[in-house]
Amino acid sequence: MKAPSFAYEKVANLEEALQRLHEHGDAARVLAGGQSLLPALNLRLTHPQWLIDIAGLDALRGERLRHEVLELGALTTHRELASSALVRKHLPLLAMAVPYVAHAAIRNRGTIGGSLALADPAAEYPAVALACEASMLLRSVRGERKVKARDYFQGLYQTALESDEILCAVEFPVARSSERFAFEELARRHGDYAMAGLAARAQFDAQHRLERLHLAFFALGDRPMLAPQATACLVDQTINPQSIRDAQQALGADLSPPDDLQAKAATKLHWAKVLLGRVLSSLASHQGA
Ligand SMILES: Cc1cc2nc3c(=O)[nH]c(=O)nc-3n(C[C@H](O)[C@H](O)[C@H](O)COP(=O)(O)OP(=O)(O)OC[C@H]3O[C@@H](n4cnc5c(N)ncnc54)[C@H](O)[C@@H]3O)c2cc1C
C-alpha cells in the first residue's frame, strides 16, 4: 500500500516546528526517524494532513550531563545510544535495553524521542524510563513542561503529549554506584517487539536486603507498568528462593495482561513470573556487590 497524500515541511528550527504544530494541531504529525510513522502511513493506519520533519534539528540531538542528570535529546538514535560511553557509565539499564530494540537498519534512524512519543506498550525505552524515574521535557508555543514517566504513559499509544507539543529531551537521574540493574525480555526473534519484558533497578543495604526496587514490566498491558505488590514482597528482604516465589505469587495482583494473538492472558502472566525470577536471580548475583 502507499501512504495517503500529505503536505510535508522540513523545518529549520524548533520554534518553527512548534509554530507549525500550533497552526495545524491534530492534523499534523512530527517526523523524526520515520521508523514507525512511515510504516503506519503506508499501512494507512494514520492520516495526517501535514508531516513536520524535525530530523534536521541539532538542538534535539545528543547527550548533556549536568549535576546528577543525563539529558538525552529526543533525536538521539538507538545506534548513538548503543555506542555512548555516557549512557554505558551513567544509565546501565538503558544500555542493557538498546540491543533489544529492533534491527540494525531501524536502530540507525529510529530515535529515543520517537519511541517515547509513540509509547508502544511492547517497547523497551518506556519501561526503562519508568524504572529509572525519568522525566520528559515537552515544549509547545505555550511554554515548556516536565512530566515524570509515571504520569507520562497514559494508555495504549497514549501519552501526556498534547498535539501541539514536541518531546524535546528525556532526563534520566544518573545511576548511583550502589544501584544494580537487570533487563530481560521474551521475543520470537531477537529485535522483534517483546512478547513480555522487565526492566529493574535495585538498591541493597549493607545486610544485602533490598532497600529500593523498581520493577517496570512491558508488553503485558496497555503501557509499561510498575509492580507494587511484588515489590512489597521484596523490599527489606534478601533475594532468596522464598522471596522470589512470594513475589511471583503477588505479581498476579499487579498485572492483568489481555489475551492477544500471541498468547492467552494466563500464559503471559506465566512469562512475567519467569522473567521476574530471572531478573531477581540476576540482581541477587550482585547483592551487596
Ligand atoms: C520492523 C520494526 C521492528 C521494531 N522493533 C522495535 C522494538 O523491538 N522495540 C522498540 O522499542 N521499537 C521497535 N521499533 C520501532 C522503532 O524503535 C522506532 O524507531 C521508534 O518507535 C520510533 O522512532 P522514530 O524516531 O522512528 O519515530 P517516527 O517514526 O518518526 O515517529 C513515531 C511517532 O512519534 C511521533 N514523534 C516522533 N518524535 C517525536 C517528538 N520528538 N515529539 C513528539 N512526537 C514525536 C511521530 O509524530 C509519530 O507519531 C520497530 C520498528 C520496526 C519497523
The ligand as an ORCA input file, in Angstrom:
! r2SCAN-3c Opt
* xyz 0 1
  C      10.328     -3.906     11.997
  C      10.380     -2.981     13.190
  C      10.734     -3.504     14.423
  C      10.762     -2.652     15.530
  N      11.109     -3.201     16.744
  C      11.121     -2.418     17.818
  C      11.437     -2.945     19.108
  O      11.736     -4.118     19.286
  N      11.407     -2.085     20.164
  C      11.102     -0.755     20.008
  O      11.072     -0.030     21.012
  N      10.826     -0.239     18.811
  C      10.825     -1.022     17.724
  N      10.530     -0.474     16.513
  C      10.222      0.982     16.430
  C      11.485      1.823     16.347
  O      12.170      1.769     17.587
  C      11.162      3.287     16.063
  O      12.372      3.868     15.727
  C      10.554      4.106     17.159
  O       9.417      3.514     17.732
  C      10.072      5.457     16.650
  O      11.152      6.298     16.475
  P      11.280      7.207     15.205
  O      12.323      8.212     15.518
  O      11.495      6.342     14.029
  O       9.849      7.959     15.198
  P       8.871      8.274     13.996
  O       8.517      7.023     13.274
  O       9.363      9.402     13.193
  O       7.597      8.780     14.846
  C       6.827      7.890     15.630
  C       5.677      8.668     16.283
  O       6.187      9.538     17.299
  C       5.931     10.926     16.970
  N       7.177     11.632     17.332
  C       8.429     11.282     16.976
  N       9.320     12.085     17.576
  C       8.620     12.953     18.328
  C       8.987     14.023     19.192
  N      10.267     14.331     19.420
  N       7.999     14.732     19.801
  C       6.693     14.418     19.593
  N       6.286     13.405     18.790
  C       7.233     12.680     18.170
  C       5.599     10.936     15.497
  O       4.738     12.022     15.172
  C       4.924      9.588     15.324
  O       3.584      9.672     15.730
  C      10.480     -1.279     15.385
  C      10.145     -0.739     14.143
  C      10.086     -1.590     13.038
  C       9.729     -1.008     11.696
*
